[in-house]
Amino acid sequence: MKVIIHIVLSALAVFVTARILPGVALDGFVTALVVAVVLGVVNAVLRPVLLLLTLPINILTLGLFTFVIIGGLVELVSFLVPGFRVASFWWALAFALVLWVVNGFFHLLEKK
């Protein structure tokens, strides 16, 4: 039950973030559910591998290259999920940052 609540809250965060940012388009709440699940899987599987592979450049840039990876992963999700469109890399990066804030706020409201 807790996993379902977590997914719904994440989908709500995706939906709200897409409504806030003009460079991000989302067809509906069902698409937001799919985006939340796919983004969760991509972040759980691909992100650690990419961070490990790009560790030298990440060290050279003092961790700023992590933002490039995050933006790229959002771009990948927009490519994989029909109905979810991001205008550019910068909008993908803005989406990831705003989503982090909104998701954190919603999960603060979640009962422990």
C-alpha positions in Angstrom: 0.0 0.0 0.0 2.9 2.3 0.8 4.4 1.8 -2.6 1.2 2.7 -4.3 0.9 5.9 -2.3 4.5 6.8 -3.1 3.9 6.3 -6.8 0.7 8.4 -6.8 2.5 11.2 -4.9 5.3 11.1 -7.4 2.9 11.2 -10.3 1.1 14.1 -8.7 4.5 15.8 -8.4 5.2 15.2 -12.1 1.8 16.5 -13.0 2.2 19.7 -10.9 5.8 20.3 -12.2 4.6 19.9 -15.8 1.9 22.5 -15.2 4.4 24.9 -13.7 7.0 24.8 -16.4 6.0 26.0 -19.9 8.7 24.0 -21.7 7.2 20.7 -20.5 4.0 19.2 -21.9 2.1 16.3 -20.3 -1.1 14.8 -21.8 -2.8 13.8 -18.5 -2.5 12.2 -15.1 -2.2 8.7 -16.5 0.8 9.9 -18.5 2.1 11.4 -15.2 1.8 8.0 -13.6 3.8 6.4 -16.4 6.4 9.1 -16.3 6.8 8.7 -12.5 7.3 4.9 -12.8 9.7 5.1 -15.8 11.7 8.0 -14.2 11.9 5.9 -11.0 13.2 2.9 -12.9 15.7 4.9 -14.9 17.0 6.7 -11.8 17.4 3.4 -10.0 19.0 1.5 -12.8 20.8 3.9 -15.2 21.8 6.8 -13.0 24.3 4.8 -10.8 25.9 3.3 -13.8 26.2 6.6 -15.6 27.6 8.3 -12.4 30.2 5.5 -12.1 31.2 5.7 -15.7 31.6 9.5 -15.7 33.3 9.7 -12.3 36.5 11.2 -13.6 34.7 14.1 -15.4 32.4 14.5 -12.4 35.4 14.9 -10.2 37.0 17.4 -12.6 33.8 19.5 -12.6 33.3 19.2 -8.9 30.1 17.3 -9.3 28.4 19.7 -11.8 28.4 17.0 -14.5 25.8 15.2 -12.4 23.3 17.9 -13.6 24.1 16.9 -17.2 23.3 13.3 -16.4 20.0 14.2 -14.7 18.9 16.3 -17.6 19.8 13.6 -20.0 17.8 11.0 -18.1 14.7 13.3 -18.2 15.3 13.7 -21.9 15.5 9.9 -22.2 12.2 9.5 -20.3 10.5 12.1 -22.6 11.7 10.0 -25.5 10.4 6.8 -24.0 7.0 7.9 -22.8 4.5 9.1 -25.4 2.6 12.2 -24.2 5.5 13.6 -22.2 7.5 16.2 -24.1 10.4 18.4 -23.0 11.3 21.3 -25.2 15.1 21.2 -24.6 17.9 20.0 -22.3 17.5 23.2 -20.2 13.8 22.5 -19.7 14.7 18.9 -18.8 17.1 20.2 -16.2 14.6 22.7 -14.8 12.0 19.9 -14.7 14.3 17.7 -12.7 15.1 20.5 -10.2 11.5 21.6 -9.7 10.3 18.0 -9.5 12.8 17.4 -6.7 11.4 20.3 -4.7 7.7 19.5 -5.4 8.2 15.8 -4.7 10.0 16.6 -1.5 7.1 18.8 -0.4 4.5 16.1 -1.2 6.4 13.4 0.6 6.7 15.6 3.7 2.9 15.5 3.8 2.9 11.7 3.6 2.2 9.9 6.9 5.1 8.0 8.3 
